[in-house]
């Protein structure tokens, strides 16, 4: 059994590595090649190359494609660039824009992993005769008597388990994550030792097709109606002002709402409590109006299928938050998550990812939030 858990010599084990052009996936590919595996690098071109070249702090852009190709050439393994613009536009970009029109807060990186990278790219890996596919994600794959499990990364500051909750059991059996047991410093050290051309490259920060974080500009271009003006309404029904399009608002937002002072008692700040997309209204109120302790999710994915109704779990509804305790109630096509303590700023369109200790048991897409009290 080799280090990837496959009963072959490394030289006889073909590994397709998804290479974004960043240091993480480059190190994963270079290390596997150094260990004697038959490595094939694959990079996806996800949107217009000419536009991509000018972007910064993003993955999958023109410079990143070039960097991935350079690493493969210098280390001596084959590398392919696949044009997935149409798939990406249909599965990720259009869904992103439509989600904002519904008053949601989308997470396109999860959709990309779910639809393009871990669906379409795995098909390519199979077509190339690969025994497995590896990525540079910071997440751990562990084996038990029933198969592969998904666990949070050792480095909590880099953990990407939130973005990979939709990985199916079948996909998990095929995937490998060589960096999940390290912190980022180890990866950087390997990049320098291996002499990779992108060893000092900064981590990507923006959504790849949203340069400089200006998501509203992207949505407005795709869906101009997202800027239709409407009312800003207090939770008690008072109209407090006018908004310039629901695309500019997210649940939990405090700044930039567009309401002057002197409206609330003691001049306390307002928060966006809800977005009524049907009536084109932004609902605002005090922080306590944001409190929610019940989350309803759909499009659920449960790993290993041994999750029992009423299981005590921990849940994240934002990637950077610390998991909070909850109880899981599973239904035929959905689930309810009952939080032990009310939380603030939970938005439809986000993902709710469930854990038992460090193990990812699955999750779903948030459709409704409620307060039991």
N, C-alpha and C positions, 0 to 999 in steps of 0.2 A: 504494500500500500504506500503510495507516494504522499508527499506533504499536502496534496489537494484531496486526499481521501479516495483516490482512484487506483485500482489494482493494475497499474501499468508502470513501466519505467517512465521518468519524466520525458525522455526523448521521444517516446511513443505516445505522449499525451498532448493532444492539441488543445490549446486554450485561446479562445477569442477574448481579447481584452478591449472593453469599451473605453476609448481614449478621447477625452474631452479637450486635450491640449494643456490641461493644468498639471501641476506637479504631482498630485495624488495618483491619478490614473497612469501617468508616465512612469512613476516609481513602481507601481504594481506591475506594469508590463515589463519594465527593464529587469526587475528582480526575478520574475518568473523566467524570463529568457536567460538570465545569469544562472539560474538553478537548472537549466538544461531542458526546459519545457519547449514544445513546439508552439511558439507564440505567434498569433496573427492579430495585429492591431486594426481596429475599425473605428472610424470617426464619422459621425453623422453631420451632414450639412442640413441645418434645420430651417434656415431662412435665407433671403437674398444675400449672396456673397458680397456684392458691392456695398450694400448697406452695412453688412457685418464688420467690414474692415475698419470702419470709422468708430466702432463702439469700443467702450472700455469697461473693464471689471465685469465682463460677461463670459459665459461659457459658450462653446460651439460657434464662436465668431470666426472671421477669416484668419486672424492672427493665430487663433487657437488651432485651427486646422493645420496651418503651417507648422506650428510648434509640435503637434503630434506627429506629423510626417517626419520632421527633423529628428525627433527622438528615435523613431523606428529605423530611419536610415543610419543613424550613428551607432545604434546598438546592433543592427544587422538582422532585423526581422521584417516580414512583409507588413504593409499597411494599406488599407483601403479607405476611401472616402465615399460614403453613400449619400445620395441626394434624397432626403426624406421631407423636403419642403411641403409637399402636398399633404402627407400624413400629419405632419406637425401642425399645419394650418388648420386642418379639419378637426383634429383631436385635441389640440391644446389652445391655439390662439383664438379660434372662434368661440370655444367653450369659455375662455377667459373673459372675452368681451360680453358674451351673453349672460354670464354669471353676474357681472356688474349691473347689467340691465335689470336683473331680477332682484337687485338690492343686496346681493351676497358679497362676500369677501373671498375670492377664489385663491387657490394655491396651485398655480400652473406647474410647478416642479413635481408635485405628486402626480398630476395628470400625465406629465411627460414620462415619468418612470412607469406609470401604470399602462399607458397606451403605446408609446413609441419605443422607449428603451428596453423595457422588460417584456414586451410583446413582439414587436416587429424585429427588434435586434436579435432577440433569442432565436427567431426563425432563421435569420441570416447565419447565426452561429451554428445552428443545426445543419444548414445547407452546406456550410464549410467543413462539415465533418468533425466539429469540435466536441471534445469530451465534456467541456464545461465552459462557462463564460465568467470572466472576472471583471470587477470594477474597482474603482478607487474610493468607494464609499466607506465612511467610518461607521461600520456596523459589524456585529459578529454573527457568524453562522456556526452553530454548535450542533453536534449529533447526539441523539439519545436513542433508546431502543426502538422508537417509532419513526425515526427519520430526522430531518434537519429542523432546527429551531432558529429563530431570529432573536438576537439579543442586542441590547444597547452596546455602543462602543465603550472601550475602556476610558477614553478621553471624553468626559461629559461635555466639554466645551466644543467638541467637534462632532458629537453624536448626530447621525443622520437618520435614526430609526423612524422619526416622525414622517419623513418623506418617503419611506419605503413600506408603510403599513399595508399597502395594497398588493404587495408581492404575494403571489399565490404559492401554495405548498408545492405544486409541480415546478414552478419557476425556481423556488428555493432549493430544491434538490439539485438543480443544474448550475446555480450561481455560486460564486466564490468571492469573498471579500478579504483580500490579503492584509489590509491595513487596519482592520477593526480592533486588533489587540494592541495598538500603539497609540502614543500621542503624536501630535503633529511634528514635534521636534525630531523624532526618530525618522519620520518620512523625509524631512528636510536634510537630515544628515546623510541618508542613503542617496538622495538626489545629488548632493555634493560629491559623495564618494564615487558615484557612478559617472560623474561629469555630465549630467544632463543639461541640455541647453536652456531649459526652463527652470533650473534649480531654485532661482531667486524670484520666480514669478509670484506675484501676490495672489491670494485666494480670490475667486470670483465672489461678487457680492450682489449684483443686480440680477433680476430675472433676465435670461439671455436675450429675449426679444424686447426688453423694456430698458433702453439706455438711460442711465442716470436716474433710474427709479421713477421716471415720469409715466406712471401707468395710465393716468388720465388722458394723456396725449395719444397713447396707443388706442385706448378704447374710443375716444372721440373720433379718431380717424376711421375706425372700423364701424362704429355705431354712432353716427352724429346725433341721433335722438337722445343719447345719454346726457346731453347738455340742455335738454328742455327745462326751463325754469319751473319752479313750483313752490309750495308753501313749506316753511319751517314751522312745525306745530309742537307746542308743549304737550306733555302727557295729559294735562288737564283740558286740552282742547283749544287753548288760545293760539291764534296765529301770531307768531313772533317776528316773522320776516319772510324773505324770499331767498331760495337757493338757486344756484346757477347750474343745476344738474346733479342727479343723485350719484353720478360717477365720482364726485368729489368727496363723498362721505362714506365712512365705515363705522360699524358698531363700536362704541367705546371711544370714539374720537372726541377730543376736548378742544383742541386749537383749530382755528380757521373755520369755525361753524358759520360765522357771519352775523352774529347777534351782538349788539352793543351792550354796554353795562347798564345797570339800573333796572333790569327786568326781573331778576330773581331776588328773593329775600336775602338780605345781608350780602348781596352781590355775589352769591355762591356761583361757581362755574356750572355751565350746562355741559352735558355729554350727549352724543348721539345714542339714543336708546333703541331705535328701530328705524328701518327704511321701508316705507310702504310704496313699493315700486308700481303697483297697480294704479294708485292715486297720485303718484309722483310727489309724495310727501316725505320729508325728513322729520322724524319724531325725536324731540330732545327732552331732557329732564335732569334731575339731580343724580349723583352717582348711585345712590341707593336704588334708583329705578333700573339700574343695569343688572342687579343681582339675579342670578339664575342658578337653580340647583338640579334641573332636569334637562338633559340633552337628548333629542331624538336624532338618530342617524339612519341613513339608508345606504344602498350599494355597499353593504358590509363585506368584509373579507376576514375570515377567521382561520388561523393557521392550526393545522393538525386536527381540527374538528372536535376537540375534547373539552370545549368550553361549556360549562354548565350554567343554566339560568340561576341568577342570584349570586354569581361569583363575585367575591371581593377583589377589586382591581385598583390600579392607579391609572389615571388618564391625563393626557396632554391634549389641549385644543389649540395650542400655539407651539411652534417648534422650539422656542427658546425657554419656555416655562419649565418649572420643576413639576413633575407629575403630582397630582393630588388624589387622595383616596375617594373611591366611589364604589357603587355596586352595579353590576351589569345585568340587565334584563333582556334576554334574547327573544325576538319574535320571528315568525317565518321569513319575512322579507325586510326586517329592520331590527333596531334595538333601541332600548332606552338606557341611558346612563344616569344614575341617581348619585349626585355629588354629596359627600358627607357635609360639606360646608358650601354655601353659595359662593359663586365666582363671578367676576365682572368682565364684560367685554367679549362674551362668547358670540361669535357671528355665524349665521348660516353661510354655507360655502366653504367654511374651514373643515379640517378633518379632526375627528376625535380618535386618538390612538390609545389603545388599551394595553396595559402591562401587568404581568405578574412578576414582581420583583424586577429583574432586568430583562425578562423575556417579553418580546412583543407577541401578544396573542391575536392582534388584529385591530380592526376599527372600522369606521365608516365616515360618510360625509354628513355634516350637520345640516339638518333641514329646519328644525324647530328648537327653540329654547324656551323653557318655562320656569316659573317660580312656584313651588308647591305651597308656599304660605300665602 
